[in-house]
Amino acid sequence: MATFIMRGKYSTDAIKQISSERSVKAYQIIQQCGGANLSVYATMGEADILVIVDFPDVGDAMKASVGLAQELGVSFATVPALRAEDFDKLVGGKS
Protein backbone atom coordinates (compact mmCIF):
# COMPACT_ATOMS: atom_id res chain seq x y z
CA MET A 1 0.00 0.00 0.00
CA ALA A 2 1.12 3.55 -0.74
CA THR A 3 0.09 6.66 1.17
CA PHE A 4 -1.61 9.55 -0.60
CA ILE A 5 -2.66 13.01 0.55
CA MET A 6 -5.93 14.20 -0.95
CA ARG A 7 -6.58 17.96 -0.70
CA GLY A 8 -10.25 18.63 -1.36
CA LYS A 9 -12.18 21.76 -2.31
CA TYR A 10 -15.97 21.89 -1.90
CA SER A 11 -18.17 23.17 -4.69
CA THR A 12 -20.91 25.62 -3.65
CA ASP A 13 -23.48 22.81 -3.83
CA ALA A 14 -21.24 20.43 -1.87
CA ILE A 15 -21.03 22.91 1.01
CA LYS A 16 -24.81 22.81 1.34
CA GLN A 17 -24.73 19.01 1.66
CA ILE A 18 -22.10 18.60 4.39
CA SER A 19 -23.22 15.83 6.76
CA SER A 20 -21.97 12.76 8.58
CA GLU A 21 -23.93 10.62 6.10
CA ARG A 22 -22.00 12.11 3.20
CA SER A 23 -18.75 11.47 5.06
CA VAL A 24 -19.72 7.80 5.35
CA LYS A 25 -20.40 7.74 1.60
CA ALA A 26 -16.94 9.21 0.97
CA TYR A 27 -15.30 6.52 3.13
CA GLN A 28 -17.24 3.86 1.19
CA ILE A 29 -16.01 5.22 -2.15
CA ILE A 30 -12.43 5.14 -0.91
CA GLN A 31 -12.85 1.56 0.36
CA GLN A 32 -14.46 0.44 -2.93
CA CYS A 33 -11.32 1.70 -4.68
CA GLY A 34 -9.12 -0.41 -2.39
CA GLY A 35 -8.24 2.43 -0.04
CA ALA A 36 -7.97 2.63 3.73
CA ASN A 37 -8.57 5.96 5.51
CA LEU A 38 -5.78 6.99 7.86
CA SER A 39 -6.92 10.51 8.81
CA VAL A 40 -9.42 13.14 7.70
CA TYR A 41 -9.24 16.82 8.63
CA ALA A 42 -11.42 19.83 7.92
CA THR A 43 -9.12 22.73 7.02
CA MET A 44 -9.22 26.39 6.07
CA GLY A 45 -7.38 28.07 3.23
CA GLU A 46 -6.55 26.55 -0.14
CA ALA A 47 -8.17 23.23 0.80
CA ASP A 48 -11.40 22.56 2.69
CA ILE A 49 -10.61 18.97 3.59
CA LEU A 50 -7.43 16.93 3.91
CA VAL A 51 -7.62 13.14 3.62
CA ILE A 52 -4.66 10.87 4.28
CA VAL A 53 -5.28 7.43 2.82
CA ASP A 54 -3.49 4.28 1.70
CA PHE A 55 -4.17 2.81 -1.76
CA PRO A 56 -2.68 -0.21 -3.49
CA ASP A 57 -1.45 1.95 -6.38
CA VAL A 58 -1.76 5.26 -8.21
CA GLY A 59 -4.60 4.04 -10.40
CA ASP A 60 -6.77 3.25 -7.37
CA ALA A 61 -6.01 6.68 -5.90
CA MET A 62 -6.99 8.36 -9.16
CA LYS A 63 -10.20 6.34 -9.39
CA ALA A 64 -11.18 7.37 -5.85
CA SER A 65 -10.32 11.02 -6.49
CA VAL A 66 -12.54 11.14 -9.57
CA GLY A 67 -15.28 9.11 -7.89
CA LEU A 68 -15.42 11.49 -4.93
CA ALA A 69 -15.70 14.47 -7.28
CA GLN A 70 -18.46 12.83 -9.31
CA GLU A 71 -20.51 11.61 -6.34
CA LEU A 72 -19.95 14.37 -3.78
CA GLY A 73 -18.99 17.54 -5.63
CA VAL A 74 -15.61 17.75 -3.91
CA SER A 75 -12.63 18.10 -6.25
CA PHE A 76 -9.36 16.63 -5.03
CA ALA A 77 -5.69 17.16 -5.76
CA THR A 78 -4.22 13.77 -4.90
CA VAL A 79 -0.49 13.29 -4.41
CA PRO A 80 1.68 10.39 -3.20
CA ALA A 81 3.45 10.81 0.13
CA LEU A 82 6.37 9.14 1.93
CA ARG A 83 7.10 9.32 5.64
CA ALA A 84 10.10 11.59 6.22
CA GLU A 85 12.30 8.74 7.49
CA ASP A 86 11.49 6.67 4.38
CA PHE A 87 12.28 9.66 2.17
CA ASP A 88 15.60 10.15 3.97
CA LYS A 89 16.54 6.51 3.33
CA LEU A 90 15.47 6.68 -0.31
CA VAL A 91 17.23 9.92 -1.16
CA GLY A 92 20.09 9.66 1.33
CA GLY A 93 21.06 6.20 0.11
CA LYS A 94 20.98 4.65 3.60
CA SER A 95 19.04 1.51 4.31
C-alpha positions in Angstrom: 0.0 0.0 0.0 1.1 3.5 -0.7 0.1 6.7 1.2 -1.6 9.6 -0.6 -2.7 13.0 0.6 -5.9 14.2 -1.0 -6.6 18.0 -0.7 -10.3 18.6 -1.4 -12.2 21.8 -2.3 -16.0 21.9 -1.9 -18.2 23.2 -4.7 -20.9 25.6 -3.7 -23.5 22.8 -3.8 -21.2 20.4 -1.9 -21.0 22.9 1.0 -24.8 22.8 1.3 -24.7 19.0 1.7 -22.1 18.6 4.4 -23.2 15.8 6.8 -22.0 12.8 8.6 -23.9 10.6 6.1 -22.0 12.1 3.2 -18.8 11.5 5.1 -19.7 7.8 5.4 -20.4 7.7 1.6 -16.9 9.2 1.0 -15.3 6.5 3.1 -17.2 3.9 1.2 -16.0 5.2 -2.1 -12.4 5.1 -0.9 -12.9 1.6 0.4 -14.5 0.4 -2.9 -11.3 1.7 -4.7 -9.1 -0.4 -2.4 -8.2 2.4 0.0 -8.0 2.6 3.7 -8.6 6.0 5.5 -5.8 7.0 7.9 -6.9 10.5 8.8 -9.4 13.1 7.7 -9.2 16.8 8.6 -11.4 19.8 7.9 -9.1 22.7 7.0 -9.2 26.4 6.1 -7.4 28.1 3.2 -6.5 26.6 -0.1 -8.2 23.2 0.8 -11.4 22.6 2.7 -10.6 19.0 3.6 -7.4 16.9 3.9 -7.6 13.1 3.6 -4.7 10.9 4.3 -5.3 7.4 2.8 -3.5 4.3 1.7 -4.2 2.8 -1.8 -2.7 -0.2 -3.5 -1.4 1.9 -6.4 -1.8 5.3 -8.2 -4.6 4.0 -10.4 -6.8 3.2 -7.4 -6.0 6.7 -5.9 -7.0 8.4 -9.2 -10.2 6.3 -9.4 -11.2 7.4 -5.8 -10.3 11.0 -6.5 -12.5 11.1 -9.6 -15.3 9.1 -7.9 -15.4 11.5 -4.9 -15.7 14.5 -7.3 -18.5 12.8 -9.3 -20.5 11.6 -6.3 -20.0 14.4 -3.8 -19.0 17.5 -5.6 -15.6 17.8 -3.9 -12.6 18.1 -6.2 -9.4 16.6 -5.0 -5.7 17.2 -5.8 -4.2 13.8 -4.9 -0.5 13.3 -4.4 1.7 10.4 -3.2 3.4 10.8 0.1 6.4 9.1 1.9 7.1 9.3 5.6 10.1 11.6 6.2 12.3 8.7 7.5 11.5 6.7 4.4 12.3 9.7 2.2 15.6 10.1 4.0 16.5 6.5 3.3 15.5 6.7 -0.3 17.2 9.9 -1.2 20.1 9.7 1.3 21.1 6.2 0.1 21.0 4.7 3.6 19.0 1.5 4.3 
